[in-house]
Amino acid sequence: MNRVRVILLNAALGPLDYRAPQGSAIAPGTIVLAPLGPRQMTGVVWEPERLDAGEVDEKRLRPLLHVYDIPPIAEPLRRLIEWTADYYLAPIASVLRMTISSASALDGTRTVTEYRATGMVPERMTPQRGQALERIGERQGLVRELALAADVSDGVIRGLVKTGAIEAVEVSVDDPFPLPDPDHDPPALEEAQQAAAATFVAAVRAREFAPFLLDGVTGSGKTEVYFEAVAEAIREGRQTLVLLPEIALTEPFLKRFAARFGCEPVAWHSGLRQSQRRRAWRAIATGDARVVVGARSALFLPYRMLGLIVVDEAHETSFKQEDGVQYHARDVAVMRAKLEQVPVILASATPAIETRQMAEIGVYSEVRLPDRYGVAEMPDIAAIDLIQDPPPRGRWLAPTLVREIEANLEAGEQTLLFLNRRGYAPLTLCRHCGHRFQCPNCTAWMVEHRLVHRLACHHCGHMMPPPRACPECKEEDSLVPVGPGVERIADEVEALFPDARTAIVTSDTIWSPAKAAEFVGRMEAGEIDIVVGTQLVTKGYHFPNLTLVGVVDADLGLSGGDLRAAERSFQQIMQVSGRAGRGEKPGRVLVQTHEPAAPVINALVSGDAEGFYAAETEARRDAAMPPFGRLAGIIISSEDLAEATETARLIGRAAPRVENMAVFGPAPAPLAMLRGRHRQRLLVHAARSLDVQDVIRDWLGKLEWPRGVRVAVDVDPYSFL
């Protein structure tokens, strides 16, 4: 009897045994189709000795239905899947699903039918059809993809196909990707860059695990340096993965890559069409995709011959997945490199304290680039004390900053105003009765977005038009915005400088690589004078004519009790400051603050990054906080408040008494309701040496709670909401 153990892509199931076809030997890692009751489900064959399954008599084993003609999931990736599931306390099937993330890639079909607008207007135009054609634009994709993009039903799209307003297009899904040329246009590196590049090239040739921290100031040429390691991996016929924190950064990166290597790399992110994901997945699995650039999900793809991993902007908190499998891509990237026996480069101008500590104790090798490339110099940074130099009533820009913007406009140079707050105003209230607009699904205020005339919740996505009258007191025209968002700053800029060409850059306006490319093109063509943006514009962009950066509210990120608040604010402001003066023209940065004496502001103005990090690191050490201690969050949620509260109390009462571990809570989460679910939290604080995962696994494994309750564990949490 040929028994095989299979992990199905269903998180509720454990491993199951099946019968392989007679006379066949199915290797671990093979992707198969298996029966499950009346259904059919994809799964992966696993080593039986590594996972327990319920004993089933051989006569009762059901046969596998199909073995896919796809390269097996390699052993290093299988070990990574196991490690991720174990470390982050996640079902192994949930992690495996991130590897088999394109169901269509398993199919051998070489073409697919997609749809696009023809430009023809149907005789019978309904509001839904008009909306669909307007939002689809030049987009192409499956019926379902177009319907989602247009926010209409599939039937609307199919109706437009019948009228001829949308046409079918046959798309080849297995065309090979062009191969990058490692010698296409090598850069002229300076001495420090050459030394750094030589270190990385040697590591690629050695084909051994070697973790590096590439610590270089903004504009020091970190990308050009690690591109030399990428070139060496290409020469050796091996694959490279470059992780980026934001989808919006993908397009500028693709452009820089194409200039260096003669063609674009293979992109992997949520904005791809199904056919594009299929083509990329298969090329990655066969080894034909030599360089892949993508968001954190690209980390679990089945690379056939990986030779190098790069995590760019490695300090970014967006590398931490906040739902599903709550992994940190930076840390999992290091583990994958270890299992694959390849070098990994963590590149950052403001490395996280966790990463700096690993370099300090010698686990990571540190490579430094302390100076900007060429003639460019670091910008001058000065603080504006908003107590001494306040903006006029109803305004948010201090007179000093306004004068500097005016001077920059006269000089024909570009300005960036940074405020990490989307929309027009973070709160809308009634001036008559004080009513505040709160999301019906979350304990969060509705944010006013005037560009789309909506009140929006940034946590669950709920939207509503602003009413004319207050729902509480029925007073008309009584609603007022409180506080500034980027849209309100843009309005102020337009009022102050009516002739200036202004652009708002947030995830609301730059939601795809194509939109990012359009923004970059306009900046490089000099079509934008003033950019008003959120953290989306703080990293990865290189605009030589951008010489002035104004930080509208440097104090914004310092509240909330987050242990990383000061570090995060420092990183963010340093990153946005780094956009200034990247060419021959000198740059300057003005930081508006109510607390000019705060350690973060002092460190920014004085340039004493080392002093700031040393103080923050010592504070973490004294409190035994990461990286000197362990944290894990336990989040309980339910649509029923009583159920959530009682389950949280049950978990709290059952908390084990373990040396070097403390449990805090339960207590209502700061975001006490999210997407209609009431939330409670507990926080586990433990010594670094304690295997906190085993403790939590045993603790929660003995308990039962109602079916409507969800209990999630967030190991190494970055969000405490």
Salt bridges, closest charged atoms under 4 A:
ASP17 OD2 - ARG3 NH1 2.89
ASP17 OD1 - ARG5 NE 2.76
GLU47 OE2 - ARG78 NH2 2.72
GLU47 OE1 - ARG79 NH2 3.09
GLU75 OE2 - ARG79 NH1 3.44
GLU82 OE1 - ARG50 NH2 2.78
GLU82 OE2 - ARG79 NH2 2.97
ASP86 OD1 - ARG697 NH2 2.96
GLU114 OE1 - ARG273 NH2 3.06
ASP154 OD1 - ARG144 NH2 2.71
GLU167 OE2 - ARG116 NE 2.92
ASP174 OD2 - ARG110 NH1 3.75
ASP174 OD1 - ARG278 NH1 2.84
ASP174 OD1 - ARG282 NE 3.55
ASP183 OD1 - ARG235 NH2 2.84
ASP215 OD2 - ARG368 NE 3.96
GLU224 OE2 - ARG256 NH2 2.75
GLU228 OE2 - ARG260 NH2 3.15
GLU232 OE2 - ARG205 NE 3.07
GLU232 OE1 - ARG235 NH1 3.11
GLU236 OE1 - ARG207 NE 3.14
GLU246 OE2 - LYS539 NZ 4.00
GLU316 OE2 - HIS315 NE2 3.51
GLU316 OE2 - LYS539 NZ 3.60
ASP331 OD1 - ARG330 NE 2.96
GLU340 OE2 - ARG336 NH2 3.17
GLU354 OE2 - ARG564 NH2 2.98
GLU354 OE2 - ARG620 NH1 3.68
GLU366 OE2 - ARG368 NE 3.79
GLU404 OE1 - ARG588 NE 2.75
GLU448 OE2 - ARG450 NE 2.60
GLU472 OE1 - HIS435 ND1 3.69
GLU475 OE1 - HIS432 NE2 3.95
GLU476 OE1 - ARG468 NH2 3.37
ASP477 OD2 - ARG468 NH2 3.76
GLU487 OE2 - HIS449 ND1 3.69
ASP508 OD1 - ARG422 NH2 2.89
ASP508 OD2 - HIS449 ND1 3.59
GLU518 OE1 - LYS515 NZ 3.89
GLU524 OE1 - LYS255 NZ 2.70
ASP529 OD1 - ARG501 NH2 3.03
ASP555 OD2 - HIS594 ND1 3.47
ASP562 OD2 - ARG568 NH1 3.15
GLU567 OE1 - ARG620 NH2 2.70
GLU610 OE1 - ARG356 NH2 2.93
GLU610 OE2 - ARG368 NH2 3.72
GLU618 OE1 - ARG621 NE 3.53
GLU646 OE2 - ARG653 NH2 3.20
ASP694 OD1 - ARG697 NH1 2.63
ASP714 OD1 - LYS320 NZ 2.65
